[in-house]
Amino acid sequence: MPLAENWVRQLKKRGLEPIHLTPEQRVEKEKQEAAMFTQQWEKQDRTKYIKASLWGEEKARSFKFSDWLPEKQANEQRAKEVGNQAYRIMRQLAVEPFNVFLNGEAGTGKTSLALAIMDGLSDKCTNMFVSVIEWRDMTYQSFHDEKLQQQLAVVEKYMREVDVLILDDFGKDTQREAKEKMAGMLFRLADARKGKTTIITSNDNELALTKKYDMATLSRLIPSNPNHVIDMTDMADVREV
């Protein structure tokens, strides 16, 4: 007895009636199943990047634009303008990738807004957060640790290929560290990320960064378009605005 007939017979013994699909219904069913598997794969793919993030002193967290509270700033109007600029940038990034630079004193909300931009893109893009200092320390520690070297290799691979990468606390390393080690690491990363989005936060302005890094590195990381630079130097330290 053919296998199909035997299968139908077994179903009927159990009181079940086989469902006969038309060719059109079968095609539609296959499309739905393919879409479901694709969605599951994309979700898993997004998760691997965020799980490999290097948070450093910044605890793993998320931040949405609805969490931005301008009233915590002394200059509430300025805080609204900064939040609106970040939101406009997020909308533009949904259409085309480019780099973003947020600079200002510690505690003004640079990281929060960077995370808000990343959150707004999370449905369409893979995301990753990397503390530059944590990346530097991990690199130094890996010199004599084979297991850590393997972990670092995966992290750096993901940093190169993820759609949206936050580089937090850029420029926090000393001038000597920047020139001797970090400049080369950042140059190679920036070169590999052409055509992707890198969101950079820093306590230093662009002029201060030129004293630490060469222009070849900075030109690949810091956007030349002033609309993609969020200047928060005139805002106060309020912590988690």
N, C-alpha and C positions, 0 to 999 in steps of 0.2 A: 504494500500500500504506500502511495507517495507520502512524503513527510507532511505536506500541507494538509492532505486529507486526514491523516492520522491526528494531526494537531486539532483540526476542527471537530473530529469525533470525540477527542478527549474533553474539549470544551463543553460540548453538548451533554456529555455524561455528568458534568458538574452543574448542569442547569444553566450554562452560559451560552449566549449566542454571539458568534464572531461578528465583528463590525467589518463591513465591506466598504472600502473607500474607493471613490471614483479617482481616476488619474489626477484630476484637478485638486481634489481634497488631499491626496497623497503628497503632491507638490507643496501645497500650503502647509501641511503638517511638517514636512522636512524643513521648510523655511523657518517656521516657528522654533523648531528644535535647534537649528543652526544659530538663530538669533539668541536663544537662551544660553547655549554653550559659549558663544562669543562674549556675551555679557558677563558670564561667570569668569571667563579667562581674563577679560579686561579688568575686572574687580581685583582678581588675584595679582595681576600685573601692577596695578596701582599700589597695592598694599606692600609689595616687596621694596619699593623705593622709600616710602615713608618709614618702614621698619628699619631701614639701613641708615636713617638720619643720625647725625651727630649733634646732639643738643648742647653738650658741655654744661655750663652753669645755667643755661636756659632750660628749664624743665620742659619735657615734651608737652605741648599744648596746642590748642587751636584758637583762632580769634576770627570773629566775623565783623563785618562793617556795623552791624546792629549793636556790637559791644563797644564801639567807639563813642566816648562820652565827652563832647567838647566842653561841657560845663565844668569839668574838672580843671581845665586850664584857666589861668587868669585872663588870657585873651581868648575868650570863647569864639569870637568871630574868626580869628586866625585858625583855631583848631577845626572849625567847620570847613574852612577853605582847604586845609590840608587833607581832611577826610574826603572831601568832594574830589580833590585832585587824584587821590589814590583810587577812588571809585571809578573815575573816568579812565584812568590808566588800565584798570582791570577790564573794563569794557572793550578797550582798544586791543588788549592782549588776547582777547577771545577771538579776534579777527586775524591778527598778525603778531608774531613774536618779536620782542625787542628787550633790551636790558633796561633796568630801572635802578636808580640810585637814591637812597634815603640817607640824609646826613643830619646830625644834630647831637646835642649833648645826651648823655646817658639818662634814661628814664623819661624821655619825651614821647615815646610810643612808636619808635621806628620799627622795631621788631613786630609790634602788634599790627601795624598797618601792612607790613610785608606779609604777615600770615593771613590777614584779611584778603589781600589781593590773591594769594595762593588759594585760599578757600573758595573764592569766587570763581576760580578756574578749575576746581577739582573735578567737576563733572566731565570736563572735556580733556583735561591734561593730567599726566602723571606728575607728582610733586615730591620734593625732597628738601629737607632743611639741614644745613651744615654750618656749625660754628667754625669759623676759620681757625680759632685758637685750638679747639678740640682736634681739628684735622691736623694742625701742626704738631701738637703733642703726640697724637697717635702715630704720626710719621716718625718722630724721634724715638718713641718707645719700640717701634717695630724693627729697628736696626738689628737687635739681638733676640728677636722673638718671631720665630717662623710662623706660628699660628696667627699672630697679629698681622704679619705681613700678608697672609692670605686674606684675612678680613679686610685689611686696607685696600687690597687689590680689587675686591668686590665693591667696596664703598666708592672708590675712585672710578670704577667702570660705570656704576650707576650715576655718579655725578656728571659724567660725560654725556650720558644718553637720556637722562630724565628730561621731560618737557620743560618743567619750571623748577629752578633751583634757587633757594635762598642761601646766600653767603652772608652770614651774620657776623658782626664785629670785624669787618674788613679793616685792616690797618691798625689793629690793636697790638700787633707784635711790634717789637722794637725795630729801630731803623736798621740795625745790624742784621737781625733775623730776616727782615724783609729783603734786604739786598742779597744775603748769602743763601737763603733757602726758599722763602715763600714766593719771591718774584718768579722763579723758574717753575714752581708748582702751579702758580696762578696763570702764568703765560700758557702753559701746556693745556690747562683746563679750558681757559677762555678760547683758545684756538680750536679745541675740539667741540665747543658749544656754539659755534657759528650757526645762526639760523634758529637758535633756541632762546628761551627767556631765562635770564639770570637777574635776580633781585638782590641788590647789595645794600646792606646797612653799615654805616660807619659813624664813629664819633668825629672823624676828621673830614674836613672839606676837601675839595679837589686839589687845592694848592698844597695843603699839608701832605696829601698822599704822594705828590710828586717828589717829596723829599725822601720817601721810602722806596718807591717803586719806579722803574723805568717807564718811559712813555709808551713803549711797545706793549707793555702789560696793561697799563691804564687805558690806552685807546681801545683795547679789546673788551674792557669791562665797564668803564664809565660811559654812559650814553652821551652823545654830543648834542642831542635834542634837549633843550632846557625844559620842555614839557614833560620829559621823562625823569626829571630830577625833582625830588621832593625835599625842599630845604626846610628843616625844622630847627635851625639854629636859634631862632627867636622864641622858642617855646620852652616852658619850664619843666623841671624834673618832677613829675607827679606819680610815676610808677604805675603801670597798668592803667593808662588813661582809658 
